[in-house]
Amino acid sequence: MNKQKFIDKFMAAFVLLAMFKIIGIVAQLFHESFWSVVGTLAIFLIVAFIILMVIASLKDKEQNRQNSRRGAAGGGNFYLENSLFDRIRSKYEDLAQKYIEEKEYKKAAKVYMNLLQDYYRGAKTLEDGGFYNEAAAVYLKKLKSKSDAAHCYEKARQYKKAIDLYKEMEQKEKVGDLYKEINDLKNSHIYYQMVADDYTSNNQMVKASLVYRKKMEKPEEAQKVLLKGWEDDKDAFNCLNNYFANIFEIKILEREIQTLYEKTPAHKKMIYLEAMKYEFKKDPKLQSVTRKIAYEIIAEKVENRSEIVNELKHFNPDDEVILKDISRFKTGRNKMFRN
């Protein structure tokens, strides 16, 4: 089959398919609105016209070429088919882009989905145009993307639909957020509690405390979780540091620092010392208690850990004498070991 015959047959097949397509579009009147069908038909007729123009152009070129040379049938047909479909696709792309520039997002989406079979770009175009429900339907039915669909339903304020999808994906915190958005605090707290329990069971005590404090607005529960993390050695330093950070009254904080220190076992005192560095800088009123605790820990540990004397400088930042004392202590200690 030469190129000319291929083009003729392609044009005939296209016209036949176009007729069937038009009949199919008209048949949609039984279950879609009149203007929706008219819009779809208009887009199809425009595109069909463009394709026919492309085919006609190729036909004219081929007739001119046949007067001068003959081409190989197989390779020529393959090239012609690729060239033809590339040009048609390019026209579709241009048409979709034109609709987007004109803010005709639904028409652009139809070009992407119906003519280019690109459902993702169709859905994204609908989403960009603010047609969130329509975009969600495409994400869900055509692309099987529950995450994108839920996100669109959320934008459309279709919170119950979004909640159902987030439940299916087991995104409990997101479910809690959306229940909170619609003022369903009972269900919101049920799901937040699940999240907090998951964090606790995975020894992520700080994250669990943040759920209690920021999501559920239960600061007392947050402190209990942090205290448990400190006591059970589950991310002990961060739990202790956050526990102190959540106490805003200096007098109460000072008392809590002393009380917890008295209950601290020997193997955790180095962690406590590290925490005292932060508390020392927090407020001048805390310097006395934190310095006293630091001195006690250093005195207790110095025999086996001579390097701990370096920690004294954190609690006496402006005292040059103590820095010299530390230096002399380290020098004397080194001489003792050399002898």
N, C-alpha and C positions, 0 to 999 in steps of 0.2 A: 504494500500500500504506500503510495507516495504522499508527500506532505499535503498536497492540495486535497486529496481524498480524505485524509485524516481530519483536516480542518472542517471540511463539509460535513463529515459524519459527526464530529464533535458538536458543531453548531446545531445539527438536527437533534442530537440527543439532548443538548442543553435546552432547546426550545420545548421539547417534549416534557422534560423534567420540570421546567418552569411552569408549564401549564398545570401539571399535577400539584406543584407547590401552591399555585394560586388557588386551586380548588380547595386544597387543605386549609389555607389561610381563611378563605371565605367560610369554610365549615366551622371555624372557631366561633362564629357568631352565636352558635347554640349554647356556648358555655363561657364566653368572654364578652366584655362590653364592646359596643359598636366602635368607639373611638380607638380602643386598644387594637382591634382588628385592622382598622383603617391605617393606623400608624405602622403596624407590622407589614401590611401590604405595600404601603408607600416605600418603606425601606427596601423591601424585596424588589419592587419595580425599578427603583433607582440603581440598585446593585446589578440587576439583570441587564439593564440598559448599558451599564458600564462594561459588563462582561461581553455583551454582544458587540460593542464598539471595539473592544480589544481584539475579539475574534475576527471581526471584519477587517481591522487594520492588518492583522497577520495574514489574512486571506489575500488582501491586495498585494502585500509584500511578496508573498509566495508566488503569485501569478507573474509578477515582474521578474522574479528570479528564474522561473521555469523557462523564460524566453532565452536566457543566457547559459544556464547549466542545469545539469541533473544531479541530484544528490542521492546518496545511498539511503535506501528505505529504512533499514533498522536503526542505525545510529542517528539518522536525521529525525526520525519520529521521536526517539528518546529525548533528543535535545529540544525538539519543538514542544513536547509535552511539559518538560521542566520549565522552559521559557514561558509558556502560556500560563501555567499555574502560578509561577512566581509573580508574573505581572498581575494576575487576578488577585493574588494574596496582597500584593502591594497596594492595589486599589482599595481593598477592604480596610487595610491598615490606615490609609489616608482618610477614608470615609469616617472611620471610628474616631480618628484624631480630630477631624473637622467637627464632629458632633460634640466632642469633649470641649473644644475651644468655644463652641457656641452654648456650652452649659446644658447640652441635650444628653444628659448622662444615660438615661434609659435607652435612647436610640443607639448610643455608642455601645452600651452593654449588649444590646441585641445583635449588633454586628459582630462583636467579639464571640458571643456564645453561639449564635445561629449560623454565622457564615464562616468564622474562623475556628469554631469549636474550641475556643479558649475560655473555659468557664472561670478560671482564676481571675483573669483580667476583667472578665465581665462582672464578677462579684466585686472586685476591687473598685471598678468604675462606679458601680452602684453605691458602694460604701463612701467613696470620695464625694459622690453627689448628694449624700445625705439620705439615700434610700436604704435605710438600715434593715428594715424588715425584709425587703426584697433581696438584699445582699445576703442576709442570714439564711434565707431559703436556699439560695444557690450554694452557699458554703456547705450547708447541711445535706441537701439532696444530691447535688452533683459532685461535690468535692469531699464529702464525708468528713468535713473539718468541724468538729464540735466546738473547738476552741475559738475559731474565727466567728462561728455562728453565735456563740454565747457573747462574744465581745460586741457584735453588732446588735444583738437584742438588748444588751446593756445600754448601748448608745441610744437605742430607740426607746429606752425606759420600759421595755417589756421585761420587767425584772423577774416575773415568775417563770417565763420561758428560759431566761438566762440561768436562773437558779436550778431548774431541772437539768439543764445541760452540765452545769458545774457539779451537780451531785453525781451525775453519771461519770464524770471525770475524776471524782473524789477530791475536788479542790475545796476542802472544807472551810478554809479561811475565807475564800471568795464567797462561798455560800453565806457565811456569817456576815460578811460585809454587805451583801445585797439585802439580807433580811433586816439588817440595821438601817439600810437606806430606806426601806419601806416601813420603818418603825415597828417591826416585829421583833422586839427585844428578847422575847422568850426563846424563839427559834434561833435567833442570832447567838445568844449565849450558849445554847446547846451545842452549836457547831464550833464556837470559839473554845468551849471546854474540851471538845474532841481534839482540837489543834494543840491546846496546852498539854493535854494528856499525852499526845504523841511525842511532843518535845520532851516532856518529863521522862517518858519511858526510854527515850534515846539519849538521856543525860544532857540534854540541851536546856539547862535550867534558865539561863539568861533569856533565851528566846521565849520560853514558857512564861517567864515573868513579864516580858513585854506584851504578850497577849493579854494577860490579866490586867496590866496597868493601862495600856493604850487602847485596847479593843473593848475590854469588858468593864473598864474603869473600876477595878478592884485592887487598889494599891496594897491593901493588907495581904491579900492572897499572893500578890507579886513578891512581897517581902518574905512571906513564909517559904515560897519556892526557892528564893535566893539563899535564905538561911539554911534550908535543907541541903542545897547544893554545896554550901560551905562546910557544913557539918559532915556530909557524906563523901567529901572529896570528889565531887563531880564538877569539874572546872572551878576549883575552889577559889582561886584568886579573883577571877572575873565575877563570881557570885558575891564575894565579899566586897569587892570594889563597887559593884552596882548597888549592893545593899546599903552601903554608906552613902552613895550618891543620891539615894532616894529619901534620905533624911535631911530635911531642910532647916529644921530648928537646931541651931548650933549647940544649945544646952543639951538637948536630947541626944544629938550626935555624939557629943563629948562623953556623955554617960554610957551610951551604947558601945563606943570604942573601948572603954575601960571594962565594961561588963563582959563583952565577948573575949577580950584578951585573957581575962581571968579563967575562962573556960577553954582556952586554946591549948591543945596537947603539944608536947615538945616537938613532935615531928612536923608541926604546921607553923611553928613560930617564925621560920624564915619567910613564909608566905605572908604572915601577918606583918612582919617588918617591911616587906615590899609595899604592902597596902598603906602603911603609916607614912611612907614618903609622899604619897598623894594627899593624904589627909593633912599632913603638916603644912603643905602649900595652900590648902583650901581657905584657911582663915587664921589670922593671928591668935584667936582665942583657943584654937586647937593645938597650938604649938607646944604648950606645956605638957599636956597629957601624951601626945604622940612622941615627944622627945624622951619623956620618962620611960615609956614602954620600949622605945628603941634602945635606950641605954641598958635596960634590963635584959633584953634579948641578946644584945652584943656581948654583955658581960658573961652571960650564960654560955654563949657559943664560942667565945674567943679562944679558949684553950685548945679546942680541936679544929677551929677554923680561923686562923690568924688574919686572913684577908678580910674578915668581917669588920675590922676596925675602919676600913675605908667608908663604911656606911655612916660613920659619925659625921662626915662632912655634909651629908644631906640634911642633917638636923641642926647644923651650925654653919650655914653658908657664908656668913660674914666674919667668922671667927678665925683669924689667921693663926692664932696660937694653937688651936686644936689641930690645924693642918700640920703644923710643925711637930706637934706631939705624935701624930699618926706616923709621920715620916721617921721620927726617932724610934718609935716602937718597932716599926718594920725593919729598920737598920739593926737595932739591937737583937731582934728575933733572928735575923739572917746570920749575925755573928755567932749567936748561940748555936745555931745548927751547923755552922762551919767548924766550930770548935768541938 
